[in-house]
Each structure stands twice: as C-alpha cells, then as structure tokens.
Amino acid sequence: MQMKDKNLKVFYESGAAIASIKITKNRMFPLDVIMYLSKCFKVEISNMMNLWHLLHGHFNFGSLMLMEKNKMVIEIPTLEHTSRMCEVCIMGKQHRKPFPKKSSRAS
C-alpha cells in the first residue's frame, strides 16, 4: 500500500497495481469491489434469517430483526423470526473446566 497526495494505492507483491482510491471528505477510502459468485461458495437455506445469521459472523437474531425493522442495511430482505438454534453458537457458548495445574505425564 502507498498513501500519497490524498490517494491510496494498493499493489500486488509483484508491484502490479490493484486499486487507486481517492480520500473522501470524511477521511475514508471507499473501494467498490466486483464480486463473482462461485458455485463452491453457494449456500442454499430456506430461511433468510439463518442465512443472514451465518453470513454476518453468527450475528444474534434480535439484532438482525432490529436492523431490518429500522432499515439499517440497504436491501435487507424481510426476516422472519426462527426458533431454530445455531449449533455453532451453542458450542461457542459452552464452558469447560480448566485444565489441571499439575498433572502426571503419560509414560
């Protein structure tokens, strides 16, 4: 990366330019990226709430509903509350006992 004259330039390691972005009034560097969907990354979920939960890093369902209700996200679909629990979130909230401070080594 190179910042010079209110301009940010991003390069590959080889030196080829990737992008050149001018700074905005609020001191941000907006970068529009064209994304191509690959079939290997395609997800099919019948419930949009679960899809948005997964796509946004397991964001909690109440906050997703609040975002939709207050139109905080552009083009957010209508979300319906789900009673389904996310197994990954449940596992992440489980506690386990700490490892013993002293233990015998296996022989």
N, C-alpha and C positions, 0 to 999 in steps of 0.2 A: 504494500500500500504506500501511496505517496500523497501527501497533502501539500498543495502549493497554490497560492493566489485564489483562495476560496474554492478550490476544486480538489476533489478526492479521486485518485486514480488507483484502480485495482489491477494487479498483474498476476499472471501465472508465474511459477518458479522459473520458467524458461525466459521470461521477460516479455512475453506477448501480453498485450492489453486485454483486459476483460471488460472493464467499465470505466467511464469517466462521469462523475456526478458533481454538479454544482451545489454549493451550500444554499439553503433556503433562509428566509428571514428568521425563523425560529432555530437556526443553527443545526439543522438536520440535513442528512444526505439521503434523500429518497431514491430508492433503486427499484425500478419495475423489472421484475424477473418473469420471463415467459417460462411456464412450466409445461412439460409434456408428461401426460399420464402414461405409465407403463402398465401392462396387464399384470405384471407380477406384484404391483402395489395396489391393485384394485380390491376394494373391500365392499362386500355386499351385506348390509344389515338392514332389516326391515324397519327397525325403529330408529328414527333420526336422532333421538335423544342419546341413544347408545353410541351412535356414530360420532356425534359431536363430543361426547364424553371421551372417547378414545382419541380422536384427532387433536384434542386440546389438552393432552397430557393428563387424562383422568381428572379433569375439572369437575367439581361437585355439581350434582344435578340441580340443586337450589339456585346456584349462581348462574347456571345455563338458562334456567327459566327466567331469572331476573334480567339477563342480557336480552332475551327475546322480548320480554314484556316491555322493557324500556327502549327497545330498538337501538341497543348499544353497538350492534355489529351490523355492518352493511350486508344485505341479502341473507340474513339468518332465516332459516325456514321455521315454520310453525312447529313447536316442540310439544310433545305430549309427555306428561309425567309417566315414568315407568316404575314398576315395583321390582324389577329385576335388579339383583345385586351384582356388582362387578367383582369377580373373583380376585383380580389383581389388586384392587383397592383393599379388599378384605385381608388378603395376605400381607399387604404392606402395613396394615394397622395392628397386626398381631404382635404380641410381645413374647419374648422368650427369656428364660432365666439366664443370668450372666454365666460366663464360663468360670469354673472354679479357679481361685487364685493359685492354689497349689494342687497339683495332680501328679499321679505317678506316671512315669513314662512306660510305654509299651516295650516289651523286650522281644 
